[in-house]
């Protein structure tokens, strides 16, 4: 019979050699995952471990200081007489083995070389622990058999394997209905089981007898009175001298339990499939842990069953959970009372949610409390809606009270029902006085008939607006605009009116100020009707177009527009009339009084429904000079040999010339309306962005060198020259940019910088001679060698430091370098005459600078002082 595959075997290995304990632990734990090895370096330390946490098996060396393995065994046996103890030693002999056996050692194993000894040790450990556990299990089973008669409808049997004799307890006899004088054989007893179960019963009995394994089965038992019971049978073999001689069985009638389980299973399935989070709490355990959660609970809280079960559900609580509600839950549990409440809980990831919790006690048939069932409902959205409604209601009330306008509610008879704080402030009437007034009393006698007519209109049409004077308690009259609407109930029945009164005093003052501003404006302010007929012209039309403001009134606006621009202007006007939010902007040419043409930019604003205007307002600005400037820039734009781009006021592509299309690989159509980032490399965007901001702030021109990305992905280095174009107020209207490809120039510049960096790192004297034979560059080592400063050397010829022969020799070798079959570098000796001191002999390593085509770009050389070697 095998040990349970899930049952761990804890081993204590005692040896004063750490290398042995470590090696043994590695082999044993590698043998099986069930082995867990703890080590001790002495018998004293081992006794402490045994006392503190007894293992399943002890493996001990024999020869150890202070207390040897036999003394350790004797000490263990005093407290744990049946604890498996294996003596695993390399110095044992027959005498030691005999003493160990006398001291009741479980097994004796001598250490050997090779890994086989650890496999043998593992088997000894498994067998010893298995035997001990099986002995304990058999003892428990025997005690259980003696107690079977006290378990109601539970009974037992004992069968002699050799003879087949069968003994039945009274419980089994009652279960089957056998009289006391009936003594069935084993085969006769098997016939009591359902025909479909008999083969399985026989197989279980045979397996217990032949393999010595305890077996268990659930079968249908047919009683003598025709009833059928479901029984759970446990068969335990009993052995003598290693052979099974007896089979003992425990029989438990589980018919009612299985029915209850089936009912519970159906209930469980219903709970598992419920959309509502459901939990079960076991009040018999300490701290009322959760013993069940359904999938909906996991979905709602994020806690898997592995983290939730076995814990009190307070893990859902958090910082803002109301402690009073937690106390109410605790009190309900203490009083075994159901409870339902709403409280803040927290999901596993910390998200807060509102939980509608119900907790109900569940009792068994004996009236004992066995569970609490809890349901949770996430009502966060509902609570949020409630909060929003409360907030909105509070906001509306506060807003109404802080309005400068009058707000009021009238019943169907015109009596004031509700008003905001502004009503008593403006009228001077107290709240008590207003409560007894009809709304009509707040108007002068001359306006009451008008107000009554508007009231009838409101009740008939749903809403109405009227301008009238409001009479205060002091008799003053204030100009107000009143807008009223119907109030209806859920059935649509009119129950009253709601209205807003707006003070027109400031608006009328603004109208007067607006009139004054229009009269003084530099732009032409025109008002036309829905047909485009002039209703008003501001005085500025005279100095812009030369017309008297009154002479165009009644004329159609299109008669003053250039024929080529007339269709666009009419289309924009019709769009503005149809859509009050359109506010179109259009450029067109207007005829001056002298017959010439003037460019205007017109902004339309639909005020046809505004009773103060009742027209379409057009604001026209003279842009003739700007148009000229734009045409000049456009001419430059098209004829420029460089790439040219026009950007709009938000630095988006507006126009590009052919050269720009060629360099960038995009057509003008592809880039139109795209932002500048479309062609700028990622690493340069922050720097270019700073330049763009400066340009849009009209902060002068900007020169920028940056990496640009063509449509095909190739990167170009471009040099940009930018200029912002502004209007008369300094507002940027567009930006013009010229740019050229400087990729090769920048590459050579970077190469030169790299060369200079390398040269500066050299310890020898380095020089560069230009194509005209003059020094173009020397490093510090060169100036130290010749004694002249850099300013003296640069621009001078090598004759400054060389005699005639040395100069001729250098020119000869330069000719070799420049020949078609010449070497890449040459080395020769030259004599250098420093500014002070004796001549020095140097080794000159010379080569030519890289160049394209036929033009020689100069030579580079390294001088090394070899005077001492000479």
LINZI-V889917 format. One record per backbone hydrogen bond with DSSP energy under -0.5 kcal/mol. NH is the residue of the N-H (numbers start at 1). CO is the residue of the C=O. If there is no record, write none. Layout:
nh->NH co->CO
nh->NH co->CO
This chain:
nh->7 co->4
nh->8 co->6
nh->9 co->34
nh->10 co->8
nh->11 co->9
nh->11 co->36
nh->12 co->57
nh->13 co->11
nh->13 co->38
nh->14 co->12
nh->14 co->59
nh->15 co->13
nh->15 co->40
nh->18 co->16
nh->20 co->17
nh->21 co->17
nh->22 co->18
nh->23 co->19
nh->24 co->20
nh->25 co->21
nh->26 co->22
nh->27 co->23
nh->28 co->24
nh->29 co->25
nh->30 co->26
nh->31 co->27
nh->32 co->28
nh->35 co->32
nh->36 co->9
nh->38 co->11
nh->40 co->13
nh->46 co->42
nh->47 co->43
nh->48 co->44
nh->49 co->45
nh->50 co->46
nh->51 co->47
nh->52 co->48
nh->53 co->49
nh->56 co->10
nh->57 co->10
nh->58 co->84
nh->59 co->12
nh->60 co->86
nh->61 co->14
nh->64 co->62
nh->67 co->65
nh->69 co->62
nh->72 co->68
nh->73 co->69
nh->74 co->70
nh->75 co->71
nh->76 co->72
nh->77 co->73
nh->78 co->74
nh->79 co->75
nh->79 co->76
nh->80 co->76
nh->83 co->80
nh->84 co->56
nh->86 co->58
nh->87 co->85
nh->87 co->107
nh->88 co->60
nh->88 co->86
nh->89 co->87
nh->89 co->109
nh->97 co->93
nh->98 co->94
nh->99 co->95
nh->100 co->96
nh->101 co->97
nh->102 co->98
nh->103 co->99
nh->104 co->101
nh->105 co->100
nh->106 co->85
nh->107 co->85
nh->109 co->87
nh->111 co->89
nh->118 co->115
nh->119 co->115
nh->120 co->116
nh->121 co->117
nh->122 co->118
nh->123 co->119
nh->124 co->120
nh->125 co->121
nh->126 co->122
nh->127 co->123
nh->128 co->124
nh->129 co->125
nh->130 co->126
nh->131 co->127
nh->132 co->128
nh->133 co->129
nh->134 co->130
nh->135 co->131
nh->136 co->132
nh->137 co->133
nh->138 co->134
nh->139 co->135
nh->140 co->136
nh->141 co->137
nh->142 co->138
nh->143 co->139
nh->144 co->140
nh->145 co->141
nh->146 co->142
nh->147 co->143
nh->147 co->144
nh->148 co->144
nh->148 co->145
nh->150 co->147
nh->151 co->148
nh->153 co->151
nh->155 co->251
nh->157 co->249
nh->158 co->167
nh->159 co->247
nh->160 co->165
nh->161 co->159
nh->161 co->245
nh->162 co->245
nh->164 co->160
nh->167 co->158
nh->169 co->156
nh->173 co->169
nh->174 co->170
nh->175 co->171
nh->176 co->172
nh->177 co->173
nh->178 co->173
nh->182 co->179
nh->186 co->164
nh->189 co->185
nh->190 co->186
nh->191 co->187
nh->192 co->189
nh->193 co->190
nh->194 co->220
nh->197 co->194
nh->198 co->194
nh->199 co->195
nh->201 co->197
nh->202 co->198
nh->203 co->199
nh->204 co->200
nh->205 co->201
nh->206 co->202
nh->207 co->203
nh->208 co->204
nh->209 co->205
nh->210 co->206
nh->211 co->207
nh->212 co->208
nh->213 co->207
nh->215 co->235
nh->217 co->233
nh->219 co->217
nh->219 co->231
nh->221 co->219
nh->221 co->229
nh->222 co->192
nh->223 co->221
nh->223 co->227
nh->224 co->176
nh->226 co->223
nh->229 co->221
nh->231 co->219
nh->231 co->229
nh->232 co->252
nh->233 co->217
nh->233 co->231
nh->234 co->250
nh->235 co->215
nh->236 co->234
nh->236 co->248
nh->238 co->246
nh->240 co->243
nh->243 co->240
nh->245 co->238
nh->246 co->238
nh->247 co->159
nh->248 co->236
nh->248 co->246
nh->249 co->157
nh->250 co->234
nh->251 co->155
nh->252 co->232
nh->253 co->153
nh->254 co->230
nh->254 co->252
nh->255 co->230
nh->258 co->254
nh->259 co->255
nh->260 co->256
nh->261 co->257
nh->262 co->258
nh->263 co->259
nh->264 co->260
nh->265 co->261
nh->266 co->262
nh->267 co->263
nh->268 co->264
nh->269 co->265
nh->270 co->266
nh->271 co->267
nh->272 co->268
nh->273 co->269
nh->274 co->271
nh->277 co->376
nh->279 co->374
nh->280 co->292
nh->281 co->372
nh->282 co->289
nh->283 co->281
nh->285 co->282
nh->288 co->285
nh->290 co->311
nh->291 co->280
nh->292 co->280
nh->294 co->278
nh->297 co->294
nh->298 co->294
nh->299 co->295
nh->300 co->296
nh->301 co->297
nh->302 co->298
nh->304 co->302
nh->307 co->304
nh->308 co->304
nh->309 co->305
nh->310 co->290
nh->311 co->308
nh->315 co->312
nh->316 co->313
nh->317 co->314
nh->321 co->318
nh->326 co->322
nh->327 co->323
nh->328 co->324
nh->329 co->325
nh->330 co->326
nh->331 co->327
nh->332 co->328
nh->333 co->329
nh->334 co->330
nh->335 co->331
nh->336 co->333
nh->337 co->332
nh->339 co->359
nh->341 co->357
nh->343 co->355
nh->345 co->353
nh->346 co->316
nh->347 co->351
nh->348 co->301
nh->350 co->347
nh->353 co->345
nh->355 co->343
nh->356 co->377
nh->357 co->341
nh->357 co->355
nh->358 co->375
nh->359 co->339
nh->360 co->373
nh->362 co->371
nh->364 co->368
nh->367 co->364
nh->370 co->362
nh->371 co->362
nh->372 co->281
nh->373 co->360
nh->374 co->279
nh->374 co->372
nh->375 co->358
nh->376 co->277
nh->377 co->356
nh->379 co->354
nh->379 co->377
nh->380 co->354
nh->383 co->379
nh->384 co->380
nh->385 co->381
nh->386 co->382
nh->387 co->383
nh->388 co->384
nh->389 co->385
nh->390 co->386
nh->391 co->387
nh->392 co->388
nh->393 co->389
nh->394 co->390
nh->395 co->391
nh->396 co->392
nh->397 co->393
nh->398 co->394
nh->399 co->395
nh->400 co->396
nh->401 co->397
nh->402 co->398
nh->403 co->399
nh->403 co->400
nh->406 co->501
nh->408 co->499
nh->409 co->418
nh->410 co->497
nh->411 co->415
nh->412 co->495
nh->414 co->411
nh->416 co->437
nh->417 co->409
nh->418 co->409
nh->420 co->407
nh->423 co->420
nh->424 co->420
nh->425 co->421
nh->426 co->422
nh->427 co->423
nh->428 co->424
nh->434 co->430
nh->435 co->431
nh->436 co->432
nh->436 co->433
nh->437 co->434
nh->439 co->414
nh->441 co->438
nh->442 co->439
nh->443 co->440
nh->444 co->469
nh->447 co->444
nh->448 co->444
nh->448 co->445
nh->449 co->445
nh->451 co->447
nh->452 co->448
nh->453 co->449
nh->454 co->450
nh->455 co->451
nh->456 co->452
nh->457 co->453
nh->458 co->454
nh->459 co->455
nh->460 co->456
nh->461 co->457
nh->462 co->457
nh->462 co->458
nh->464 co->484
nh->466 co->482
nh->468 co->480
nh->470 co->478
nh->471 co->442
nh->471 co->469
nh->472 co->470
nh->472 co->476
nh->473 co->427
nh->475 co->472
nh->478 co->470
nh->480 co->468
nh->481 co->502
nh->482 co->466
nh->482 co->480
nh->483 co->500
nh->484 co->464
nh->485 co->498
nh->486 co->462
nh->487 co->496
nh->489 co->493
nh->492 co->489
nh->495 co->487
nh->496 co->487
nh->497 co->410
nh->498 co->485
nh->499 co->408
nh->500 co->483
nh->501 co->406
nh->502 co->481
nh->502 co->500
nh->504 co->479
nh->505 co->479
nh->508 co->504
nh->509 co->505
nh->510 co->506
nh->511 co->507
nh->512 co->508
nh->513 co->509
nh->514 co->510
nh->515 co->511
nh->516 co->512
nh->517 co->513
nh->518 co->514
nh->519 co->515
nh->520 co->516
nh->521 co->517
nh->521 co->518
nh->524 co->620
nh->525 co->523
nh->526 co->524
nh->526 co->618
nh->527 co->536
nh->528 co->616
nh->529 co->533
nh->532 co->529
nh->534 co->555
nh->535 co->527
nh->536 co->527
nh->538 co->525
nh->541 co->538
nh->542 co->539
nh->544 co->540
nh->545 co->541
nh->546 co->541
nh->546 co->542
nh->547 co->541
nh->551 co->548
nh->552 co->548
nh->553 co->550
nh->554 co->534
nh->555 co->552
nh->557 co->532
nh->559 co->556
nh->560 co->557
nh->561 co->558
nh->562 co->589
nh->565 co->562
nh->566 co->562
nh->567 co->563
nh->569 co->565
nh->570 co->566
nh->571 co->567
nh->572 co->568
nh->573 co->569
nh->574 co->570
nh->575 co->571
nh->576 co->572
nh->577 co->573
nh->578 co->574
nh->579 co->575
nh->580 co->578
nh->582 co->579
nh->586 co->602
nh->588 co->600
nh->590 co->588
nh->590 co->598
nh->591 co->560
nh->592 co->596
nh->593 co->545
nh->595 co->592
nh->598 co->590
nh->600 co->588
nh->601 co->621
nh->602 co->586
nh->602 co->600
nh->603 co->619
nh->604 co->584
nh->604 co->602
nh->605 co->617
nh->607 co->605
nh->607 co->615
nh->610 co->607
nh->611 co->609
nh->613 co->610
nh->614 co->607
nh->614 co->610
nh->615 co->607
nh->616 co->528
nh->617 co->605
nh->617 co->615
nh->618 co->526
nh->619 co->603
nh->620 co->524
nh->620 co->618
nh->621 co->601
nh->623 co->599
nh->623 co->621
nh->624 co->599
nh->627 co->623
nh->628 co->624
nh->629 co->625
nh->630 co->626
nh->631 co->627
nh->632 co->628
nh->633 co->629
nh->634 co->630
nh->635 co->631
nh->636 co->632
nh->637 co->633
nh->638 co->634
nh->639 co->635
nh->640 co->636
nh->643 co->739
nh->645 co->737
nh->646 co->655
nh->647 co->645
nh->647 co->735
nh->648 co->652
nh->651 co->648
nh->653 co->674
nh->654 co->646
nh->655 co->646
nh->657 co->644
nh->661 co->657
nh->662 co->658
nh->663 co->659
nh->664 co->660
nh->665 co->661
nh->671 co->667
nh->672 co->668
nh->673 co->653
nh->674 co->671
nh->676 co->651
nh->678 co->675
nh->679 co->676
nh->680 co->677
nh->681 co->707
nh->684 co->681
nh->685 co->681
nh->685 co->682
nh->688 co->684
nh->689 co->685
nh->690 co->686
nh->691 co->687
nh->692 co->688
nh->693 co->689
nh->694 co->690
nh->695 co->691
nh->696 co->692
nh->697 co->693
nh->698 co->695
nh->699 co->694
nh->702 co->722
nh->704 co->720
nh->706 co->718
nh->708 co->716
nh->709 co->679
nh->710 co->708
nh->710 co->714
nh->711 co->664
nh->713 co->710
nh->716 co->708
nh->718 co->706
nh->718 co->716
nh->719 co->740
nh->720 co->704
nh->720 co->718
nh->721 co->738
nh->722 co->702
nh->723 co->736
nh->725 co->734
nh->726 co->724
nh->727 co->731
nh->730 co->727
nh->733 co->725
nh->734 co->725
nh->735 co->647
nh->736 co->723
nh->737 co->645
nh->738 co->721
nh->739 co->643
nh->740 co->719
nh->742 co->717
nh->742 co->740
nh->746 co->742
nh->747 co->743
nh->748 co->744
nh->749 co->745
nh->750 co->746
nh->751 co->747
nh->752 co->748
nh->753 co->749
nh->754 co->750
nh->755 co->751
nh->756 co->752
nh->757 co->753
nh->758 co->754
nh->759 co->755
nh->760 co->756
nh->761 co->757
nh->761 co->758
nh->762 co->758
nh->762 co->759
nh->765 co->863
nh->767 co->861
nh->768 co->777
nh->769 co->859
nh->770 co->774
nh->773 co->770
nh->775 co->796
nh->776 co->768
nh->777 co->768
nh->779 co->766
nh->782 co->779
nh->783 co->779
nh->784 co->780
nh->785 co->781
nh->786 co->782
nh->787 co->783
nh->793 co->789
nh->794 co->790
nh->795 co->775
nh->796 co->793
nh->798 co->773
nh->800 co->797
nh->801 co->798
nh->802 co->798
nh->803 co->831
nh->807 co->803
nh->808 co->804
nh->809 co->805
nh->810 co->806
nh->811 co->807
nh->812 co->808
nh->813 co->809
nh->814 co->810
nh->815 co->811
nh->816 co->812
nh->817 co->813
nh->818 co->814
nh->819 co->815
nh->819 co->816
nh->822 co->819
nh->826 co->846
nh->828 co->844
nh->830 co->842
nh->832 co->830
nh->832 co->840
nh->833 co->801
nh->834 co->832
nh->835 co->786
nh->840 co->832
nh->842 co->830
nh->843 co->864
nh->844 co->828
nh->844 co->842
nh->845 co->843
nh->845 co->862
nh->846 co->826
nh->846 co->844
nh->847 co->860
nh->848 co->824
nh->849 co->858
nh->855 co->852
nh->856 co->854
nh->859 co->769
nh->860 co->847
nh->861 co->767
nh->862 co->845
nh->863 co->765
nh->864 co->843
nh->866 co->841
nh->867 co->841
nh->870 co->866
